[in-house]
Amino acid sequence: MLYPDPILSANVYAAGSLDEILRRALRPFRTAVHERCPDSKAYLWTMRYGCGGEHLKIRLHGPEGENAALREELGDAVERALAGLDATPDLEARPPTPPIDAEDLEGPHADRSWCWTTYRRSHLSLGSKPFLLDDGYVARFTRSLGAACEVALEALVPEADGAVPHMVRHDTLTRLVLDGLAALGFDDSQRRDYLYFHRDWLIRFPLLKSDGTLAKAREIAVHFEQIRDDMAAELETLGHLARSEWEKADIDADPWRRALADLWSYTAPLCEDPAFHVDPFAALPMFTPVFKVFHCAANQLGLSWFEEAVVHHLLVRAAAPAEPVRLDVLFEPEARELEEFASYEC
């Protein structure tokens, strides 16, 4: 059963407390979804976003027949969660972001509030055209985000101080990338190329937006290497784990791996069409939707672009243990294409 577009879409404005919304509202709502739709493969995913106020976008995909009942369940769960939050903390202002839902244009919205939203497909969450226009791709892509959301809901458990440790987010994304690359069936060379592509994308994007330089990009990569040196013992264990996971052939037991494998099998033939070669930096056209899936998974876990890039840099060593790590970030191809790339939204 494929559900390319959600049957429910909402924004919950809760600056500094999005993890609490996940725990207080989304975990019980997920249980309600599973109980009401046991055979439909209904799923939900989220997106942390800042346009109109720091908020959590909630997307539920499933059969239209359960729309009304689940709408009431979600509304009740969100109301209870907001009622249990402390006042809005003092937070630094964030740079403006483009709207995704129509309601994002109506902001700023009051914090500790929520609203139903008018959903529209966006390249910010689903990837660019022509991928964005293909129902089969979008259905499989969002199902992958749903599988990542399930992992995030289980992983993001606060400690006694009420905060989710950073390493929980880091380790969870690491495991999602490891398992995802296993499901995609990349060989050693393709895995290495992909990890560099993902790392370089995240370093290059903000620099292109701010007229950054190649030298600055290399500084960031060198800093990642310093982090790697500080984690030498952990990385040895990670290397063994990565090679063990990548050698496994069975993906059926894991919803995240199944979703990624299904996305790959559907999207790879699309990528034979040059119209789907949308990123001039991608060695394989399929790298582009894979990047977007992993990037959205990192967003659901509450990781910054820097933290996400660190994860992919550290995994390079696991992918190619005998090779020196490349510290130069690719700033080619030609200037015209770079200008087009700089117009993308991360």
C-alpha positions as CSV (number, residue, x, y, z in Angstrom):
1,M,0.0,0.0,0.0
2,L,1.5,3.3,-1.1
3,Y,0.6,6.7,0.3
4,P,2.6,9.4,-1.4
5,D,0.9,12.3,0.4
6,P,-0.1,12.5,4.1
7,I,-3.7,12.4,5.3
8,L,-2.9,14.6,8.2
9,S,-0.3,17.5,8.5
10,A,0.3,19.8,11.4
11,N,2.9,22.2,12.9
12,V,3.6,22.2,16.6
13,Y,5.4,25.4,17.8
14,A,7.5,24.5,20.8
15,A,10.9,26.3,20.8
16,G,13.5,24.4,22.7
17,S,11.1,21.5,23.4
18,L,10.7,19.5,20.2
19,D,12.1,16.4,21.8
20,E,9.4,16.7,24.4
21,I,6.7,16.9,21.7
22,L,8.1,13.7,20.3
23,R,8.0,12.0,23.6
24,R,4.7,13.4,25.0
25,A,2.7,13.6,21.8
26,L,4.2,11.5,19.0
27,R,4.9,8.3,21.0
28,P,1.3,7.9,22.2
29,F,0.0,9.0,18.8
30,R,2.1,6.4,17.1
31,T,0.6,3.7,19.3
32,A,-2.9,4.9,18.4
33,V,-2.0,4.8,14.7
34,H,-0.8,1.2,15.0
35,E,-3.9,0.2,16.8
36,R,-6.3,1.8,14.4
37,C,-4.5,0.8,11.2
38,P,-2.8,-2.6,12.0
39,D,-2.9,-3.8,8.4
40,S,-2.6,-0.6,6.4
41,K,1.1,0.1,7.0
42,A,0.3,3.6,8.1
43,Y,3.3,5.7,9.2
44,L,4.3,9.1,10.3
45,W,7.4,11.3,10.1
46,T,8.5,14.7,11.3
47,M,10.6,17.6,10.3
48,R,12.2,20.2,12.7
49,Y,11.8,23.6,11.1
50,G,12.1,27.3,11.9
51,C,9.9,29.3,9.5
52,G,7.3,31.1,11.5
53,G,8.8,29.9,14.8
54,E,10.7,26.8,15.8
55,H,8.3,23.9,15.3
56,L,7.8,20.3,14.5
57,K,6.1,19.3,11.3
58,I,4.0,16.1,11.7
59,R,3.0,14.1,8.6
60,L,0.8,11.0,8.8
61,H,0.4,8.7,5.8
62,G,-2.3,6.1,5.7
63,P,-5.9,5.2,4.6
64,E,-8.3,8.1,4.2
65,G,-11.0,6.2,6.1
66,E,-9.2,6.7,9.4
67,N,-8.6,10.4,8.8
68,A,-11.3,11.8,11.3
69,A,-10.5,9.5,14.2
70,L,-6.7,9.9,13.9
71,R,-7.2,13.7,13.5
72,E,-8.9,13.8,16.9
73,E,-6.2,11.5,18.5
74,L,-3.4,13.7,17.2
75,G,-5.1,16.9,18.3
76,D,-5.6,15.5,21.8
77,A,-2.0,14.3,22.1
78,V,-0.6,17.6,21.0
79,E,-2.8,19.6,23.4
80,R,-1.7,17.4,26.3
81,A,2.0,17.7,25.3
82,L,1.9,21.5,25.1
83,A,0.1,21.8,28.4
84,G,3.0,20.0,30.1
85,L,5.7,22.2,28.7
86,D,7.6,24.9,30.6
87,A,7.6,28.5,29.3
88,T,9.5,29.3,26.1
89,P,13.2,29.5,27.0
90,D,15.4,32.4,25.8
91,L,16.9,31.2,22.5
92,E,19.1,32.9,19.9
93,A,17.3,34.1,16.8
94,R,17.7,31.8,13.8
95,P,18.3,32.9,10.2
96,P,15.1,33.0,8.1
97,T,14.0,29.9,6.3
98,P,11.8,29.5,3.3
99,P,8.1,28.4,3.8
100,I,7.1,24.8,3.2
101,D,3.5,24.6,4.2
102,A,1.1,27.3,3.3
103,E,0.7,28.2,7.0
104,D,4.4,29.0,7.2
105,L,3.6,32.2,5.3
106,E,1.3,33.3,8.1
107,G,4.0,33.5,10.8
108,P,5.3,34.3,13.2
109,H,3.1,31.9,15.2
110,A,2.7,31.9,18.9
111,D,5.0,29.5,20.7
112,R,3.4,26.7,22.7
113,S,0.7,26.5,20.0
114,W,-0.1,24.3,17.0
115,C,-2.2,24.3,13.8
116,W,-3.3,22.0,11.0
117,T,-1.4,22.7,7.8
118,T,-2.1,22.7,4.1
119,Y,0.4,20.1,2.9
120,R,2.3,20.6,-0.3
121,R,5.3,18.7,-1.6
122,S,8.5,20.5,-1.0
123,H,12.1,19.9,-2.3
124,L,13.2,20.9,1.2
125,S,11.9,17.6,2.6
126,L,11.5,15.3,-0.4
127,G,14.2,16.2,-2.9
128,S,14.0,18.2,-6.1
129,K,12.1,17.8,-9.3
130,P,11.6,15.5,-11.2
131,F,11.8,13.2,-8.2
132,L,9.3,15.3,-6.4
133,L,6.7,14.8,-9.1
134,D,6.8,11.0,-9.1
135,D,4.2,9.4,-6.8
136,G,6.1,6.1,-6.6
137,Y,9.3,7.8,-5.5
138,V,7.5,10.1,-3.0
139,A,5.6,7.2,-1.5
140,R,8.8,5.1,-1.0
141,F,10.8,8.1,0.2
142,T,8.2,9.1,2.9
143,R,8.0,5.5,4.0
144,S,11.7,5.6,4.5
145,L,11.3,8.7,6.6
146,G,8.6,6.9,8.6
147,A,11.0,4.1,9.3
148,A,13.6,6.6,10.5
149,C,10.9,8.3,12.7
150,E,10.2,5.0,14.4
151,V,13.9,4.7,15.3
152,A,14.1,8.3,16.5
153,L,11.0,7.9,18.7
154,E,12.7,4.9,20.4
155,A,16.1,6.5,20.7
156,L,15.4,10.0,21.9
157,V,14.8,9.2,25.5
158,P,15.8,12.0,28.0
159,E,18.1,11.3,31.0
160,A,17.4,12.5,34.5
161,D,18.2,16.1,33.6
162,G,15.5,16.0,31.0
163,A,17.9,16.2,28.0
164,V,18.7,13.7,25.3
165,P,22.5,13.1,25.3
166,H,24.2,14.3,22.1
167,M,25.9,10.9,21.7
168,V,22.5,9.2,21.5
169,R,21.7,11.3,18.5
170,H,25.1,10.8,17.0
171,D,25.1,7.0,17.5
172,T,21.6,6.6,16.2
173,L,22.4,8.4,13.0
174,T,25.6,6.4,12.6
175,R,23.6,3.2,12.9
176,L,20.9,4.4,10.4
177,V,23.6,5.3,7.9
178,L,25.4,2.0,8.4
179,D,22.2,0.0,7.9
180,G,21.0,2.2,5.1
181,L,24.2,1.7,3.1
182,A,24.0,-2.0,3.7
183,A,20.5,-2.1,2.3
184,L,21.5,-0.1,-0.8
185,G,24.1,-2.7,-1.7
186,F,26.9,-0.3,-2.5
187,D,30.4,-1.8,-3.0
188,D,33.4,-0.5,-1.1
189,S,34.2,2.2,-3.6
190,Q,30.6,3.4,-3.9
191,R,30.2,3.6,-0.1
192,R,33.4,5.7,0.1
193,D,32.3,8.0,-2.7
194,Y,28.9,8.4,-1.2
195,L,30.2,9.3,2.3
196,Y,32.5,11.9,0.8
197,F,29.6,13.2,-1.3
198,H,27.4,13.6,1.8
199,R,30.2,15.2,3.9
200,D,31.2,17.6,1.2
201,W,27.6,18.6,0.4
202,L,27.1,19.6,4.0
203,I,30.4,21.5,4.3
204,R,30.0,23.2,0.9
205,F,26.4,24.3,1.1
206,P,26.7,26.9,3.9
207,L,30.0,28.1,2.5
208,L,28.5,28.8,-1.0
209,K,25.7,30.6,0.7
210,S,28.2,32.9,2.6
211,D,30.9,33.2,0.0
212,G,33.1,30.8,1.9
213,T,36.4,29.5,0.4
214,L,38.0,26.2,-0.4
215,A,40.5,26.9,2.3
216,K,37.7,27.3,4.9
217,A,36.2,24.0,3.7
218,R,39.5,22.2,4.3
219,E,39.7,23.8,7.8
220,I,36.4,22.2,8.6
221,A,37.5,18.8,7.3
222,V,40.8,19.0,9.3
223,H,38.7,19.7,12.4
224,F,36.7,16.5,11.7
225,E,40.0,14.6,11.6
226,Q,40.9,16.0,15.0
227,I,37.6,14.7,16.3
228,R,38.4,11.3,14.6
229,D,41.8,11.2,16.4
230,D,40.1,11.8,19.7
231,M,37.8,8.8,19.0
232,A,40.4,6.3,17.9
233,A,39.2,3.5,20.1
234,E,35.5,4.0,19.3
235,L,36.3,4.1,15.6
236,E,38.1,0.8,15.6
237,T,34.9,-0.8,17.0
238,L,32.8,1.2,14.5
239,G,35.0,-0.2,11.7
240,H,34.4,-3.8,12.7
241,L,30.6,-3.1,13.1
242,A,30.4,-1.4,9.7
243,R,32.1,-4.2,7.8
244,S,30.0,-6.8,9.6
245,E,26.8,-4.9,8.6
246,W,27.8,-4.3,5.0
247,E,28.5,-8.0,4.5
248,K,25.0,-9.0,5.6
249,A,22.7,-10.0,2.8
250,D,19.4,-10.3,4.7
251,I,17.5,-7.0,5.0
252,D,14.0,-8.3,5.5
253,A,13.9,-8.1,9.3
254,D,14.5,-4.4,9.5
255,P,11.8,-1.8,8.4
256,W,14.5,0.9,7.7
257,R,16.6,-1.4,5.5
258,R,13.5,-2.7,3.7
259,A,12.3,0.9,3.0
260,L,15.7,1.9,1.7
261,A,16.0,-1.2,-0.5
262,D,12.5,-0.6,-1.9
263,L,13.4,3.1,-2.6
264,W,16.6,2.0,-4.4
265,S,14.9,-0.6,-6.5
266,Y,12.2,1.9,-7.6
267,T,14.5,4.9,-8.1
268,A,17.5,3.4,-9.8
269,P,15.7,2.9,-13.1
270,L,14.5,6.5,-12.9
271,C,18.1,7.6,-12.6
272,E,18.8,6.2,-16.1
273,D,17.0,9.2,-17.4
274,P,19.4,12.3,-17.6
275,A,16.5,14.4,-16.3
276,F,17.0,12.8,-12.9
277,H,20.7,13.8,-12.8
278,V,20.0,16.8,-10.6
279,D,23.2,17.3,-8.7
280,P,26.5,17.9,-10.6
281,F,28.5,16.7,-7.6
282,A,27.0,13.2,-7.4
283,A,29.1,10.5,-8.8
284,L,26.0,8.4,-9.1
285,P,22.6,10.0,-9.7
286,M,21.1,7.8,-7.0
287,F,23.3,9.5,-4.4
288,T,20.9,12.5,-4.5
289,P,17.8,10.9,-3.0
290,V,20.0,8.8,-0.7
291,F,21.5,12.0,0.6
292,K,18.0,13.5,1.2
293,V,16.8,10.4,3.1
294,F,19.8,10.4,5.5
295,H,19.7,14.2,5.8
296,C,16.0,14.1,6.8
297,A,16.8,11.3,9.3
298,A,19.4,13.5,10.9
299,N,16.9,16.3,11.1
300,Q,14.4,14.0,12.9
301,L,17.1,13.2,15.4
302,G,17.8,16.9,16.0
303,L,21.3,17.0,14.7
304,S,22.9,20.1,13.1
305,W,24.5,20.0,9.7
306,F,27.9,20.1,11.3
307,E,27.1,17.1,13.5
308,E,25.6,15.2,10.6
309,A,28.8,15.9,8.5
310,V,31.0,14.6,11.3
311,V,29.1,11.3,11.3
312,H,29.7,10.8,7.6
313,H,33.4,11.8,7.9
314,L,34.0,9.3,10.6
315,L,32.3,6.6,8.6
316,V,34.8,7.2,5.7
317,R,37.4,5.4,7.8
318,A,35.1,2.4,8.3
319,A,34.4,2.4,4.5
320,A,38.1,2.6,3.5
321,P,40.3,1.7,6.5
322,A,43.5,1.4,4.5
323,E,43.2,4.7,2.6
324,P,44.1,8.2,3.8
325,V,41.1,10.4,4.4
326,R,40.6,13.1,1.8
327,L,40.5,16.5,3.4
328,D,39.9,18.6,0.3
329,V,36.3,19.3,-0.2
330,L,35.2,19.3,-3.8
331,F,34.2,22.8,-5.1
332,E,33.8,21.8,-8.7
333,P,32.3,21.5,-11.4
334,E,32.1,24.7,-13.3
335,A,31.2,28.1,-11.8
336,R,27.8,28.2,-13.6
337,E,26.8,24.9,-12.0
338,L,28.1,26.1,-8.6
339,E,25.8,29.1,-8.9
340,E,22.8,26.8,-9.6
341,F,23.8,24.6,-6.7
342,A,24.0,27.6,-4.4
343,S,20.3,28.3,-5.1
344,Y,19.3,24.9,-3.7
345,E,17.8,24.7,-0.2
346,C,19.2,22.2,2.3
